[in-house]
Amino acid sequence: MDRHPEVTRFVAGPWDDPIQHERFVRERISRNYGDGLGYWTIIAKDDPGRFLGWVMLVPHNEVGPDVEIGWRLNRAAWGKGYGSEAAGLMITYASRTQSIKRIVADIHPENLRSIRLAEKIGLRPITTIEDFGSQHRVYAVETEPLELGPKLGRSLQS
Ligand SMILES: CC(C)(COP(=O)(O)OP(=O)(O)OC[C@H]1O[C@@H](n2cnc3c(N)ncnc32)[C@H](O)[C@@H]1OP(=O)(O)O)[C@@H](O)C(=O)NCCC(=O)NCCS
């Protein structure tokens, strides 16, 4: 998945070096991100053996207290609504925990699919940061307990 140039176009990483890449993925999947946080595999309901991609909730900047949401799908799985479905469920899940107050995503301004996905699940731009030498927009949403209403998150104003 990571080696497809479109998939990692806006994501820095050792995608072209198989040894470094494997080390990177092994470290990422074995790390302890804290209670209730980490990576979730996305699989096809009609074919559970088929890996579609992942979504994540991890401490923002490795320390929190904000929680960073992220997503990545196999190129062949794009454009079918899987990203919105999986990331939306992460917002629902976060709203059911007491500990996650704000969810953020750092997105390259040209990553229009990710921006669209973020906006669909309630995130809004709050600021711009420098990340790996390029400007990224920070999107955020505050979680609300689900029983307060059908809307899952209250968007922040910039
Ligand atoms: C971002 C990603 C997960 C989206 O997954 P997906 O399953 O294709 O997303 P969805 O189909 O649920 O929704 C994508 C939305 O973006 C829209 N979209 C697609 N291409 C677009 C474009 N070029 N410009 C603007 N919007 C676009 C779609 O129309 C859809 O919105 P809609 O439902 O209102 O029509 C997937 O493209 C991906 O893995 N990208 C590479 C990894 C990545 O960049 N991760 C984020 C790093 S911050």
The ligand as a Tripos MOL2 file, in Angstrom:
@<TRIPOS>MOLECULE
LIG
   48    50     1     0     0
SMALL
NO_CHARGES

@<TRIPOS>ATOM
      1 C1         -7.8470   10.0170    2.0240 C.3       1 LIG1
      2 C2         -8.3800    8.6200    1.7230 C.3       1 LIG1
      3 C3         -8.3320    7.7420    2.9820 C.3       1 LIG1
      4 C4         -9.8340    8.7870    1.2500 C.3       1 LIG1
      5 O1        -10.4300    7.5180    1.1760 O.3       1 LIG1
      6 P1        -11.7520    7.2530    0.3150 P.3       1 LIG1
      7 O2        -12.3340    5.9580    0.7670 O.co2     1 LIG1
      8 O3        -11.4390    7.4110   -1.1260 O.co2     1 LIG1
      9 O4        -12.6580    8.4470    0.8130 O.3       1 LIG1
     10 P2        -14.2270    8.5370    0.6210 P.3       1 LIG1
     11 O5        -14.6260    7.8260   -0.6490 O.co2     1 LIG1
     12 O6        -14.8810    8.0900    1.8810 O.co2     1 LIG1
     13 O7        -14.4510   10.1050    0.4890 O.3       1 LIG1
     14 C5        -13.5610   10.9150   -0.2020 C.3       1 LIG1
     15 C6        -14.2810   12.2170   -0.4830 C.3       1 LIG1
     16 O8        -13.3550   13.0440   -1.1820 O.3       1 LIG1
     17 C7        -13.9200   13.4190   -2.4170 C.3       1 LIG1
     18 N1        -12.8350   13.5490   -3.3820 N.ar      1 LIG1
     19 C8        -12.2540   12.5810   -4.0960 C.ar      1 LIG1
     20 N2        -11.2980   13.1100   -4.8700 N.ar      1 LIG1
     21 C9        -11.3020   14.4370   -4.6170 C.ar      1 LIG1
     22 C10       -10.5540   15.5310   -5.1120 C.ar      1 LIG1
     23 N3         -9.5710   15.3620   -6.0030 N.pl3     1 LIG1
     24 N4        -10.8280   16.7540   -4.6320 N.ar      1 LIG1
     25 C11       -11.7860   16.9470   -3.6990 C.ar      1 LIG1
     26 N5        -12.5270   15.9390   -3.1750 N.ar      1 LIG1
     27 C12       -12.2740   14.7110   -3.6590 C.ar      1 LIG1
     28 C13       -14.8790   12.3320   -2.7660 C.3       1 LIG1
     29 O9        -15.8420   12.7650   -3.7040 O.3       1 LIG1
     30 C14       -15.4740   12.0560   -1.3950 C.3       1 LIG1
     31 O10       -16.4050   13.0300   -1.0250 O.3       1 LIG1
     32 P3        -18.0010   12.8120   -1.2500 P.3       1 LIG1
     33 O11       -18.3770   11.5870   -0.4790 O.co2     1 LIG1
     34 O12       -18.6130   14.0710   -0.7390 O.co2     1 LIG1
     35 O13       -18.1940   12.6050   -2.7260 O.co2     1 LIG1
     36 C15        -7.5680    7.9450    0.6010 C.3       1 LIG1
     37 O14        -7.6290    8.7650   -0.5330 O.3       1 LIG1
     38 C16        -6.1220    7.6960    0.9730 C.2       1 LIG1
     39 O15        -5.7660    6.6590    1.5160 O.2       1 LIG1
     40 N6         -5.2200    8.6560    0.6280 N.am      1 LIG1
     41 C17        -3.7860    8.4690    0.8260 C.3       1 LIG1
     42 C18        -3.3390    8.5330    2.2620 C.3       1 LIG1
     43 C19        -3.3780    9.9280    2.8300 C.2       1 LIG1
     44 O16        -3.1060   10.9060    2.1410 O.2       1 LIG1
     45 N7         -3.7130    9.9720    4.1220 N.am      1 LIG1
     46 C20        -3.8840   11.2230    4.8230 C.3       1 LIG1
     47 C21        -2.6490   11.8980    5.2180 C.3       1 LIG1
     48 S1         -3.0700   13.4160    6.0610 S.3       1 LIG1
@<TRIPOS>BOND
     1     1     2 1
     2     2     3 1
     3     2     4 1
     4     2    36 1
     5     4     5 1
     6     5     6 1
     7     6     7 2
     8     6     8 1
     9     6     9 1
    10     9    10 1
    11    10    11 2
    12    10    12 1
    13    10    13 1
    14    13    14 1
    15    14    15 1
    16    15    16 1
    17    15    30 1
    18    16    17 1
    19    17    18 1
    20    17    28 1
    21    18    19 ar
    22    18    27 ar
    23    19    20 ar
    24    20    21 ar
    25    21    22 ar
    26    21    27 ar
    27    22    23 1
    28    22    24 ar
    29    24    25 ar
    30    25    26 ar
    31    26    27 ar
    32    28    29 1
    33    28    30 1
    34    30    31 1
    35    31    32 1
    36    32    33 2
    37    32    34 1
    38    32    35 1
    39    36    37 1
    40    36    38 1
    41    38    39 2
    42    38    40 1
    43    40    41 1
    44    41    42 1
    45    42    43 1
    46    43    44 2
    47    43    45 1
    48    45    46 1
    49    46    47 1
    50    47    48 1
@<TRIPOS>SUBSTRUCTURE
     1 LIG1         1 GROUP 0 **** ****
